[in-house]
Structures are given as C-alpha cells and as structure tokens.
Amino acid sequence: MLEAVPEPVSSPGPKSGPRPLFEDLYRGSRDDLYSYVAGLLRDRVAAEDVTALAFERAFRKWDRYDPKRGSARGWLFGIARNAALDELRKRKREVPAIEPGGLEAPGSVTGAVLEREQRADLMAALGTLAPADREMVALKFFAGLTNTEIAEATGYSSTNVGTRINRAMTRLRSALTDGSASNEEVAR
C-alpha cells in the first residue's frame, strides 16, 4: 500500500527564522526553475523531468532547509542545478545554450519573423560563451534570480557572481555586435 508523503512542517522547529511553506516556494519558483533547467539541458521533456526531480528532492529535504544559510529559492535552484548537471553528466555532454527555435514569437507575422531572427542571433551569441558563463546568464535572465540567489545556487560569492555576469554580458554584447556586423557586410 502506498503511504502519503508527510506534509512539511511550516513552523520554524529547532531552527530559527521564518520558513516559507513548501507550496509557496513551488508556486513562486516552478516557471523560473523550469526555464533555467530547460536552458541548461536544451530538451523540454528532460527539463520537465529534472524540474520535477528537483522539487521532489527539495520536498524530501525540506526539513534540512536552514533559512540562516540563504533563501529557500536559492536553495531550491542549487538542488535543480545539481540535478541538471547530473543529467548532463549522464549524457556526457557539456552544458549547452538554449535551443534557438525553442520559444514561439507572439504578434504579427513580420514581428514574429524579426523576433525569431533576433532570438536566433542571441542563441548563437550565447553559444560562444563558456558553459559557466551561459549558466550565469541563464540563472540571471531566464530564471530571474538575484545575484544572492545565484550565489546560493552555485556556491560562488555574490560579488563573484556579479563580476562573472558582467563579464559574460560584455562577451555576449561583443558576440552580438560581431554577428550583426558580419550580417551587414553580407547584405551589402
């Protein structure tokens, strides 16, 4: 007979500080967490599986979450990061950029075509970044995490995260500028 998984304790218990309800953490993080994992794996089905696995691991370890060590969201993204990296190790691949055609562009046909071209340029530029830089960009801009939350998820300091994101964005801008310059030369 299957046994129900016990509900997480919402009271602080032996640890001090407020503990959010797991349900609140789930509802507030599921879309961002999926976007982050999908960005790392480039596979929507695998991203769904890894996201579910991350939430399952977090739920089972909920009693170990310590608010003194950081936010619940940062802790959750750390679990998801480890699960995604486990999946990549299983595949024996390096961390890729997000799949260029993965998201549909809304709006008019002309706007959709233009947005798709811009998205393709962005994805190509992301592909020029080192895997660690792509991960920082994905956590910051696809998952919407703060530098502190990224630090909690990755183990880097907040200052180091800010520096790494700044450098990654500089490289990304350079790759986009170089790409658009070559496209203009082809058009002439």
N, C-alpha and C positions, 0 to 999 in steps of 0.2 A: 504494500500500500504506500502511496506517495505521501510524504509529510510536507506540510506547508513550511516555507521558509519563514522564520520568525521576523516580525516587524523590527526595524532598527529602533533603538532606544533614542528618543528625541531629547531626553534630559541630559544635562552635562555629565552625570555619573561621576566617576572618580577624577575626570579631567576637568579643568576649569575653563570657563569661556563658553559662549553660546555655540550650539551645534545646530546647523540647519537641518531640517527634515530631509531625508534622502529623496523623497518625492519632489521637493522644491529644487534640489540640485539636479535631478533628472530633467524636469521640465525646463529649467533655465539653461541647461547645457547641451541637450541632445542634438539640436541642429548644428551648433557650433562644433561639437565634438565630431559629428559625422562629417562635416565639411573638412575638418582638419585631417581626419583619418583617410577620407577619400582623396585628399590632396597628396598624401604620402603614398598611398597604395595604387592610385590610378585605376581602380577597379571598384565599381559601385557595389557589386554583390559582396566582395571581400570586405569592403568598408562597412557594410551593414553588419556583417558577422563580427568584425573586430570591435565595432562600436558596442554591439550587444555584449560581447565578451568583456569589454572594459567596464560596462555598467554592472555586469554580473560580479566581476571581481571586486568592484568598489562596494557593492551591496554586501558581499560576504565579509569584506574587511572593514565595514562601516564602523564597527566598534573600536577599530585601531586608529581611526582618523583623529588627529590631535589639532584642534584649532590654534594652539600656540605655535605650531610649526608652519602655518600658512593657511590660505583659503581652501575651502572644500573644492572649489572649481579648479584651482591649481593642482591639488592632489589628484583629482579625477583625470585631468589632462596628462599627468605623469603616468597614471595607470594605462591610459589609452595609448600614450606614446610607446610604452614598453610592449603593449600588445601588438601595435602596428609594427614595431621593429622585430618582434618575434615572427610575425607573418612574413616580413621581408627576408629575414634570415632563413626561414623555411623555404622560401622561393629562391634564395641565394642570389638576390638582386640588390643593386644599390638603390637608395631612396630616390625615386623619380619625381619629376614635376607633375602637375595636374594634367590630365588628358585634354588636349586642345579642344576637341569638339564636345566636351562633356556637358556643357550648360547651354541651353537654348536662349537665344536673344529675343526679348519681347519687342513689340512695337511693329512699325511698318516694315515692308519688305526691304526698302532701302536702308532703313535704320538697323534692321536685323543683319543685313549683309555687312554693313560698316562695323557694327559691334562685333560680329563674328571675326572679321579680319583683324580688328584691334585685339580681340581676345587671343587669336592665333599668334599675333606678334608678341603679346605678353607671355604666352606659354612658351614660345620659342626662346624668348629672353630669359625666362625662369630656368629653362633647360641649360643655360650657360652657367648658372650658379652652381657652386659646390652643394652637395646634399645637405650639409649642416646649414648653409645659408638659405636654401629652399625651405628647410624646416622652420627656421626663424620667421621667414616671410609668411609661411602658411599659418603658423600659430598666431602671428600678429594680425594679419589682414584677412585670412579666410576663417579662422576660428574666433577672431575678435578678442584675444586675450590681452591683458595688460602686461607690461614688462615684468612686473612682480609675479604674475601668474605663470608667465613663460619661464621665469627663473625657477619657480617651484616645480614646474613640469620637467624641466631639463637638467636641473642641478647646477646651472650657471648662476652667477650673481646677477642682480638686477642691473647693475652698471655694465657688466659684460654683455648682457642681453641687449641693452640699448646701443652699445658700441657695435655689436655684431649686426643688428638690424640696420643701423645707419650705414655701415659698410656694404651690406647686402643691397640696400636700396640704391646706393651710389653705383654699384656694379650693374644693377638692374637698369637704372636710367641710362648708363653708358651703353649697355647692350641694346636697349630700345632705340637710342639715338643712332648707333651704328647701323642697326637694321633699317631704320627709316631712311637714312642717308643712302644706303645701297639700293633701296626701293625707288628713291627719287632718281638715281642715276640710271636705273633700268628704264624708267618711264621716259627719260629724255631720249 
